[in-house]
Structure formats: structure tokens, C-alpha cells
Amino acid sequence: MISSADAHLLITKYRSEQTRLRITFILRDTRINIRLTANALSTETGFDEVTFVAPSGDFCLTLVRGCEFEYGDAREIDDPALRERSAFTFTGCLTILFPDGEKLIILELRD
């Protein structure tokens, strides 16, 4: 686990550096699997919500109030399919843990 303050610093970095990110949301029962390559919207300044925007204009609005956070090497991801490809593609992984137990995985893409 990392603190909310540390998660805020990472999100601020994503916004200011326009880091390319792979956003993955998979329901625990795997009925829904959504993946989006995007950047954090740079004009946002608050921490209660984060908007990720793809070049196509598709977006993911995420409300992070009440969430917990994990950060680690992308190879530590629980999802086996993501973990296998991650070592060569991603540099780090921020996981947002929602109060209901769902997770949003944010992978930092290598240049």
C-alpha cells in the first residue's frame, strides 16, 4: 500500500509529464474487461477524480475518493495475462482499490 499523498504525487506526474498509460478495469467476476491507452487529463488539478483521455477522445473518469492505492513494478500484477507482457512494455503500476473491492490498474508505458 502507498499513501493517498504518494498516489496524488504519481497522478500529478502523469498529468504534468503526459505519461502514456494503459488503463485496465476487469470486474472480479471477469464479465467486463476494459482496456484503454490514454493520458491523464492535464487540466485537472484536484485529487478526487482523474480523467484519462485516449487520442480518439474516448475517456475514463475515475472517482478516487475513499480508495486505497498500491504501487509496484508492473511484473507484480495479479492478472497473469498482464503480468506476462508487462516486463518489456511497462515501467510501473498504480492500482486503485475501490471500496467495493474492484480494481483499476494503471500501467506506465515504456517509451
N, CA and C atoms as an extended XYZ file, in Angstrom:
333
Properties=species:S:1:pos:R:3:atomname:S:1:resname:S:1:resid:I:1 pbc="F F F"
N         0.835       -1.182        0.000 N   MET     1
C         0.000        0.000        0.000 CA  MET     1
C         0.881        1.247        0.000 C   MET     1
N         0.383        2.289       -0.662 N   ILE     2
C         1.032        3.589       -0.571 CA  ILE     2
C        -0.011        4.586       -0.062 C   ILE     2
N         0.437        5.692        0.422 N   SER     3
C        -0.478        6.685        0.971 CA  SER     3
C        -1.224        7.415       -0.148 C   SER     3
N        -2.319        8.034        0.210 N   SER     4
C        -3.062        8.858       -0.742 CA  SER     4
C        -2.184        9.999       -1.255 C   SER     4
N        -1.346       10.535       -0.384 N   ALA     5
C        -0.451       11.624       -0.787 CA  ALA     5
C         0.532       11.154       -1.859 C   ALA     5
N         1.092        9.949       -1.690 N   ASP     6
C         2.007        9.405       -2.696 CA  ASP     6
C         1.275        9.119       -4.001 C   ASP     6
N         0.054        8.602       -3.923 N   ALA     7
C        -0.747        8.361       -5.128 CA  ALA     7
C        -1.027        9.679       -5.839 C   ALA     7
N        -1.322       10.720       -5.067 N   HIS     8
C        -1.563       12.041       -5.644 CA  HIS     8
C        -0.329       12.544       -6.394 C   HIS     8
N         0.858       12.328       -5.821 N   LEU     9
C         2.097       12.726       -6.495 CA  LEU     9
C         2.271       11.990       -7.820 C   LEU     9
N         1.962       10.693       -7.844 N   LEU    10
C         2.060        9.924       -9.092 CA  LEU    10
C         1.079       10.450      -10.135 C   LEU    10
N        -0.145       10.697       -9.717 N   ILE    11
C        -1.159       11.190      -10.653 CA  ILE    11
C        -0.777       12.576      -11.168 C   ILE    11
N        -0.231       13.418      -10.299 N   THR    12
C         0.246       14.733      -10.726 CA  THR    12
C         1.349       14.589      -11.757 C   THR    12
N         2.249       13.622      -11.549 N   LYS    13
C         3.322       13.337      -12.515 CA  LYS    13
C         2.718       12.886      -13.846 C   LYS    13
N         1.749       11.985      -13.803 N   TYR    14
C         1.108       11.527      -15.038 CA  TYR    14
C         0.498       12.703      -15.794 C   TYR    14
N        -0.122       13.624      -15.055 N   ARG    15
C        -0.756       14.787      -15.683 CA  ARG    15
C         0.286       15.723      -16.295 C   ARG    15
N         1.325       16.048      -15.534 N   SER    16
C         2.300       17.050      -16.000 CA  SER    16
C         3.216       16.506      -17.099 C   SER    16
N         3.614       15.234      -17.001 N   GLU    17
C         4.517       14.650      -17.995 CA  GLU    17
C         3.778       14.012      -19.163 C   GLU    17
N         2.455       13.938      -19.052 N   GLN    18
C         1.634       13.298      -20.083 CA  GLN    18
C         2.137       11.886      -20.396 C   GLN    18
N         2.393       11.152      -19.331 N   THR    19
C         2.837        9.767      -19.425 CA  THR    19
C         1.784        8.934      -20.150 C   THR    19
N         2.226        8.129      -21.138 N   ARG    20
C         1.284        7.215      -21.793 CA  ARG    20
C         0.970        6.091      -20.816 C   ARG    20
N        -0.317        5.825      -20.649 N   LEU    21
C        -0.778        4.872      -19.642 CA  LEU    21
C        -1.692        3.832      -20.268 C   LEU    21
N        -1.641        2.619      -19.748 N   ARG    22
C        -2.613        1.582      -20.102 CA  ARG    22
C        -3.519        1.428      -18.906 C   ARG    22
N        -4.773        1.780      -19.076 N   ILE    23
C        -5.775        1.717      -18.023 CA  ILE    23
C        -6.533        0.408      -18.203 C   ILE    23
N        -6.613       -0.401      -17.169 N   THR    24
C        -7.293       -1.694      -17.251 CA  THR    24
C        -8.266       -1.841      -16.094 C   THR    24
N        -9.494       -2.154      -16.431 N   PHE    25
C       -10.524       -2.402      -15.427 CA  PHE    25
C       -11.158       -3.743      -15.758 C   PHE    25
N       -10.997       -4.710      -14.871 N   ILE    26
C       -11.574       -6.039      -15.043 CA  ILE    26
C       -12.395       -6.336      -13.798 C   ILE    26
N       -13.690       -6.562      -13.990 N   LEU    27
C       -14.514       -6.916      -12.834 CA  LEU    27
C       -14.005       -8.199      -12.211 C   LEU    27
N       -14.201       -8.340      -10.911 N   ARG    28
C       -13.735       -9.545      -10.211 CA  ARG    28
C       -14.295      -10.815      -10.824 C   ARG    28
N       -15.532      -10.770      -11.314 N   ASP    29
C       -16.104      -11.974      -11.933 CA  ASP    29
C       -15.753      -12.065      -13.420 C   ASP    29
N       -14.928      -11.174      -13.913 N   THR    30
C       -14.403      -11.098      -15.277 CA  THR    30
C       -15.466      -10.918      -16.366 C   THR    30
N       -16.674      -10.509      -16.006 N   ARG    31
C       -17.693      -10.276      -17.028 CA  ARG    31
C       -17.364       -9.063      -17.890 C   ARG    31
N       -16.621       -8.128      -17.341 N   ILE    32
C       -16.248       -6.937      -18.091 CA  ILE    32
C       -14.741       -6.747      -17.986 C   ILE    32
N       -14.125       -6.489      -19.143 N   ASN    33
C       -12.695       -6.242      -19.232 CA  ASN    33
C       -12.524       -5.037      -20.157 C   ASN    33
N       -12.101       -3.913      -19.608 N   ILE    34
C       -11.953       -2.703      -20.392 CA  ILE    34
C       -10.492       -2.276      -20.341 C   ILE    34
N        -9.929       -2.007      -21.516 N   ARG    35
C        -8.555       -1.507      -21.591 CA  ARG    35
C        -8.540       -0.273      -22.469 C   ARG    35
N        -7.743        0.708      -22.061 N   LEU    36
C        -7.678        1.979      -22.757 CA  LEU    36
C        -6.254        2.502      -22.632 C   LEU    36
N        -5.650        2.874      -23.758 N   THR    37
C        -4.355        3.542      -23.725 CA  THR    37
C        -4.632        5.034      -23.779 C   THR    37
N        -4.145        5.764      -22.778 N   ALA    38
C        -4.543        7.164      -22.631 CA  ALA    38
C        -3.515        7.939      -21.831 C   ALA    38
N        -3.794        9.229      -21.681 N   ASN    39
C        -3.025       10.118      -20.817 CA  ASN    39
C        -3.976       10.696      -19.785 C   ASN    39
N        -3.425       11.066      -18.625 N   ALA    40
C        -4.230       11.749      -17.619 CA  ALA    40
C        -4.494       13.168      -18.110 C   ALA    40
N        -5.717       13.622      -17.981 N   LEU    41
C        -6.097       14.965      -18.414 CA  LEU    41
C        -5.271       15.991      -17.649 C   LEU    41
N        -4.494       16.783      -18.372 N   SER    42
C        -3.533       17.689      -17.724 CA  SER    42
C        -4.182       18.915      -17.106 C   SER    42
N        -5.410       19.247      -17.471 N   THR    43
C        -6.035       20.458      -16.938 CA  THR    43
C        -6.696       20.242      -15.588 C   THR    43
N        -6.811       18.999      -15.145 N   GLU    44
C        -7.376       18.733      -13.820 CA  GLU    44
C        -6.326       19.026      -12.756 C   GLU    44
N        -6.775       19.505      -11.620 N   THR    45
C        -5.830       19.792      -10.537 CA  THR    45
C        -6.204       19.093       -9.242 C   THR    45
N        -7.446       18.706       -9.083 N   GLY    46
C        -7.887       18.066       -7.854 CA  GLY    46
C        -7.473       16.617       -7.796 C   GLY    46
N        -7.778       16.004       -6.666 N   PHE    47
C        -7.399       14.605       -6.499 CA  PHE    47
C        -8.605       13.676       -6.384 C   PHE    47
N        -9.786       14.203       -6.185 N   ASP    48
C       -10.961       13.340       -6.011 CA  ASP    48
C       -11.363       12.612       -7.285 C   ASP    48
N       -10.974       13.148       -8.433 N   GLU    49
C       -11.274       12.472       -9.685 CA  GLU    49
C       -10.115       12.638      -10.654 C   GLU    49
N        -9.976       11.639      -11.517 N   VAL    50
C        -8.942       11.635      -12.545 CA  VAL    50
C        -9.612       11.219      -13.843 C   VAL    50
N        -9.336       11.965      -14.904 N   THR    51
C        -9.865       11.615      -16.219 CA  THR    51
C        -8.705       11.190      -17.102 C   THR    51
N        -8.827       10.022      -17.697 N   PHE    52
C        -7.846        9.518      -18.649 CA  PHE    52
C        -8.460        9.654      -20.040 C   PHE    52
N        -7.719       10.260      -20.978 N   VAL    53
C        -8.252       10.540      -22.304 CA  VAL    53
C        -7.363        9.881      -23.361 C   VAL    53
N        -7.997        9.099      -24.254 N   ALA    54
C        -7.303        8.450      -25.366 CA  ALA    54
C        -7.196        9.424      -26.538 C   ALA    54
N        -6.263        9.189      -27.461 N   PRO    55
C        -6.151       10.057      -28.634 CA  PRO    55
C        -7.455       10.142      -29.448 C   PRO    55
N        -8.259        9.119      -29.403 N   SER    56
C        -9.528        9.101      -30.135 CA  SER    56
C       -10.593        9.971      -29.470 C   SER    56
N       -10.332       10.408      -28.243 N   GLY    57
C       -11.316       11.167      -27.483 CA  GLY    57
C       -12.076       10.312      -26.480 C   GLY    57
N       -11.933        8.983      -26.563 N   ASP    58
C       -12.544        8.112      -25.557 CA  ASP    58
C       -11.901        8.426      -24.207 C   ASP    58
N       -12.672        8.261      -23.144 N   PHE    59
C       -12.130        8.628      -21.844 CA  PHE    59
C       -12.639        7.710      -20.745 C   PHE    59
N       -11.965        7.806      -19.612 N   CYS    60
C       -12.312        7.061      -18.411 CA  CYS    60
C       -12.265        8.039      -17.252 C   CYS    60
N       -13.416        8.334      -16.660 N   LEU    61
C       -13.491        9.197      -15.476 CA  LEU    61
C       -13.447        8.297      -14.252 C   LEU    61
N       -12.533        8.577      -13.344 N   THR    62
C       -12.342        7.748      -12.166 CA  THR    62
C       -12.469        8.603      -10.907 C   THR    62
N       -13.396        8.238      -10.034 N   LEU    63
C       -13.537        8.917       -8.751 CA  LEU    63
C       -12.733        8.138       -7.716 C   LEU    63
N       -11.765        8.780       -7.103 N   VAL    64
C       -10.833        8.071       -6.218 CA  VAL    64
C       -11.054        8.369       -4.743 C   VAL    64
N       -12.072        9.112       -4.409 N   ARG    65
C       -12.369        9.409       -3.004 CA  ARG    65
C       -12.686        8.099       -2.274 C   ARG    65
N       -12.041        7.875       -1.150 N   GLY    66
C       -12.293        6.673       -0.360 CA  GLY    66
C       -11.542        5.441       -0.832 C   GLY    66
N       -10.681        5.593       -1.822 N   CYS    67
C        -9.940        4.444       -2.367 CA  CYS    67
C        -8.607        4.263       -1.639 C   CYS    67
N        -8.051        3.073       -1.794 N   GLU    68
C        -6.695        2.787       -1.341 CA  GLU    68
C        -5.842        2.580       -2.579 C   GLU    68
N        -4.517        2.606       -2.398 N   PHE    69
C        -3.620        2.584       -3.548 CA  PHE    69
C        -2.452        1.632       -3.304 C   PHE    69
N        -2.012        1.009       -4.383 N   GLU    70
C        -0.805        0.191       -4.379 CA  GLU    70
C         0.056        0.660       -5.540 C   GLU    70
N         1.362        0.552       -5.372 N   TYR    71
C         2.269        0.868       -6.468 CA  TYR    71
C         3.381       -0.159       -6.451 C   TYR    71
N         3.762       -0.607       -7.621 N   GLY    72
C         4.846       -1.576       -7.696 CA  GLY    72
C         5.316       -1.754       -9.115 C   GLY    72
N         6.273       -2.617       -9.247 N   ASP    73
C         6.780       -2.993      -10.549 CA  ASP    73
C         5.665       -3.681      -11.320 C   ASP    73
N         5.555       -3.386      -12.580 N   ALA    74
C         4.471       -3.940      -13.394 CA  ALA    74
C         4.481       -5.471      -13.410 C   ALA    74
N         5.616       -6.085      -13.161 N   ARG    75
C         5.683       -7.554      -13.153 CA  ARG    75
C         4.994       -8.169      -11.945 C   ARG    75
N         4.580       -7.342      -10.973 N   GLU    76
C         3.921       -7.827       -9.770 CA  GLU    76
C         2.400       -7.876       -9.898 C   GLU    76
N         1.877       -7.584      -11.064 N   ILE    77
C         0.428       -7.512      -11.268 CA  ILE    77
C        -0.207       -8.883      -11.065 C   ILE    77
N        -1.365       -8.909      -10.403 N   ASP    78
C        -2.069      -10.163      -10.130 CA  ASP    78
C        -2.568      -10.845      -11.399 C   ASP    78
N        -3.023      -10.080      -12.364 N   ASP    79
C        -3.595      -10.640      -13.584 CA  ASP    79
C        -2.494      -11.308      -14.414 C   ASP    79
N        -2.546      -12.651      -14.606 N   PRO    80
C        -1.470      -13.367      -15.294 CA  PRO    80
C        -1.237      -12.906      -16.729 C   PRO    80
N        -2.284      -12.578      -17.461 N   ALA    81
C        -2.133      -12.146      -18.849 CA  ALA    81
C        -1.384      -10.818      -18.928 C   ALA    81
N        -1.694       -9.903      -18.023 N   LEU    82
C        -0.987       -8.618      -17.999 CA  LEU    82
C         0.445       -8.769      -17.522 C   LEU    82
N         0.639       -9.590      -16.510 N   ARG    83
C         1.966       -9.770      -15.916 CA  ARG    83
C         2.961      -10.314      -16.938 C   ARG    83
N         2.528      -11.241      -17.772 N   GLU    84
C         3.418      -11.887      -18.735 CA  GLU    84
C         4.023      -10.889      -19.717 C   GLU    84
N         3.209       -9.930      -20.174 N   ARG    85
C         3.680       -8.957      -21.159 CA  ARG    85
C         4.321       -7.727      -20.525 C   ARG    85
N         4.158       -7.565      -19.246 N   SER    86
C         4.497       -6.291      -18.617 CA  SER    86
C         5.981       -5.974      -18.532 C   SER    86
N         6.828       -6.942      -18.369 N   ALA    87
C         8.246       -6.685      -18.110 CA  ALA    87
C         8.905       -5.844      -19.203 C   ALA    87
N         8.489       -6.022      -20.449 N   PHE    88
C         9.115       -5.310      -21.558 CA  PHE    88
C         8.316       -4.089      -22.002 C   PHE    88
N         7.116       -3.953      -21.512 N   THR    89
C         6.220       -2.909      -22.001 CA  THR    89
C         5.979       -1.806      -20.991 C   THR    89
N         5.998       -2.131      -19.690 N   PHE    90
C         5.584       -1.185      -18.664 CA  PHE    90
C         6.693       -0.930      -17.647 C   PHE    90
N         6.686        0.286      -17.076 N   THR    91
C         7.704        0.625      -16.078 CA  THR    91
C         7.195        0.570      -14.652 C   THR    91
N         5.933        0.796      -14.435 N   GLY    92
C         5.381        0.782      -13.088 CA  GLY    92
C         3.882        0.621      -13.132 C   GLY    92
N         3.298        0.383      -11.968 N   CYS    93
C         1.873        0.095      -11.910 CA  CYS    93
C         1.259        0.714      -10.658 C   CYS    93
N         0.289        1.587      -10.879 N   LEU    94
C        -0.512        2.131       -9.796 CA  LEU    94
C        -1.858        1.430       -9.837 C   LEU    94
N        -2.257        0.832       -8.737 N   THR    95
C        -3.550        0.158       -8.655 CA  THR    95
C        -4.433        0.947       -7.699 C   THR    95
N        -5.630        1.275       -8.188 N   ILE    96
C        -6.618        1.951       -7.359 CA  ILE    96
C        -7.576        0.884       -6.848 C   ILE    96
N        -7.676        0.744       -5.540 N   LEU    97
C        -8.543       -0.245       -4.912 CA  LEU    97
C        -9.805        0.466       -4.428 C   LEU    97
N       -10.926        0.175       -5.068 N   PHE    98
C       -12.183        0.822       -4.715 CA  PHE    98
C       -12.786        0.178       -3.472 C   PHE    98
N       -13.597        0.925       -2.730 N   PRO    99
C       -14.184        0.388       -1.501 CA  PRO    99
C       -14.991       -0.904       -1.702 C   PRO    99
N       -15.549       -1.107       -2.903 N   ASP   100
C       -16.342       -2.315       -3.154 CA  ASP   100
C       -15.485       -3.515       -3.559 C   ASP   100
N       -14.157       -3.341       -3.583 N   GLY   101
C       -13.260       -4.445       -3.900 CA  GLY   101
C       -12.794       -4.500       -5.345 C   GLY   101
N       -13.345       -3.679       -6.213 N   GLU   102
C       -12.900       -3.645       -7.612 CA  GLU   102
C       -11.574       -2.914       -7.700 C   GLU   102
N       -10.850       -3.122       -8.821 N   LYS   103
C        -9.538       -2.511       -9.022 CA  LYS   103
C        -9.457       -1.852      -10.394 C   LYS   103
N        -8.760       -0.737      -10.443 N   LEU   104
C        -8.386       -0.109      -11.705 CA  LEU   104
C        -6.869       -0.125      -11.741 C   LEU   104
N        -6.303       -0.724      -12.772 N   ILE   105
C        -4.856       -0.870      -12.899 CA  ILE   105
C        -4.352        0.165      -13.892 C   ILE   105
N        -3.367        0.946      -13.477 N   ILE   106
C        -2.777        1.983      -14.335 CA  ILE   106
C        -1.321        1.621      -14.565 C   ILE   106
N        -1.005        1.215      -15.781 N   LEU   107
C         0.355        0.802      -16.140 CA  LEU   107
C         1.034        1.922      -16.898 C   LEU   107
N         2.260        2.259      -16.515 N   GLU   108
C         3.047        3.280      -17.196 CA  GLU   108
C         3.763        2.629      -18.380 C   GLU   108
N         3.457        3.084      -19.596 N   LEU   109
C         4.055        2.508      -20.796 CA  LEU   109
C         5.481        3.000      -20.986 C   LEU   109
N         6.350        2.098      -21.415 N   ARG   110
C         7.727        2.492      -21.759 CA  ARG   110
C         7.685        3.271      -23.067 C   ARG   110
N         8.652        4.210      -23.199 N   ASP   111
C         8.734        4.988      -24.455 CA  ASP   111
C         9.283        4.158      -25.580 C   ASP   111
